[in-house]
């Protein structure tokens, strides 16, 4: 369970120590146990629910406005190279 928690934390870009992961393991197990109760429900005759409220997109008119400068756009990026944001490789 500790390894799964560390893997999930890495995917979320959260750094956890082994001790923190071990401390979270029982809490994580309780959450999964609680969520697994859904599997006990008979949902064969239930229609899928896509939204709780009937909202529709409220479009705004397109207006030309000033955009962010490159410096402002990348200033909070965890990794950058000159004017580009560095991201993990996702394709081979």
N, C-alpha and C positions, 0 to 999 in steps of 0.2 A: 504494500500500500504506500509506503514511504517513497518508493521509486516513481509510482504513478503521480503522487502529489508533486514531486520535483519536476516531472515531465510537464504536468499541467502548468505549474508555475513558470517554467521556462517558456512555454507557448504564450503565456500572458506577459512575458518579459518582467517577471517578478523574481527577485533573487531570494532564495530561502536556504538557510543552513540545514544540515541534516537534523539538528536538534529541533528546529522549527517544524520541519516536515514530520518528524516523529510526534511532536506535540499536536499537530493538526490531524494526524491519522485517525484517532478515535472520533473526532468531530466529523471528519469526512465520511467515516463509516456510518455514523448516525444519520447524516444527511442522505446518503445513498439508501439506507434502510428505510427511511421515511418516504423517499420518492418511489421506492420499489413497491409501495402499497398500491400504487396505480395499477400495477400488473394484476392485482387481485380483483379489480373491478370488471364487471361484464359490460363491455362497451360496444357489443355487436350491433345494437339497435340505435346507437347514438350517431347523429350527423356530425361531421367535423365542424369545428367552430374556427372561423378564420379571424373574426374580430368581435369584440364585445360591444362595440358601438358602431353606428352607421355614419362613419366619417368619409368624406370624399376629399380628394386633393383640392386645396385652395391655392390656385396658381396666382402668382403675383406677376405684374408686368415686368418684362426684361428692361432693365435700365443700365446703361453703361456707367460704371463707377470706377473709381481708382482701385487698382488691385494692390496686393501686398508686394513690397519689394522682396527681392530674393533673400536679402538678409533677414527680414522679418518672417518670411515664410519658413526658413530653415533654422531659426534661432533656437527652437525648442526640440529639434530633432536630436535623438540620442547619438546618432553617428552621421557624420556628414563629410563630404569631400568637396572643397571649394563651394560651388553653388548647387551641389546635388545632395540629396538625402541618400544615405547608404541603407539598404535593406537586405535581409538574408536572401540568398539565392533560393528560388522556388522551382525553377525549371532546370533540367539538365541540358 
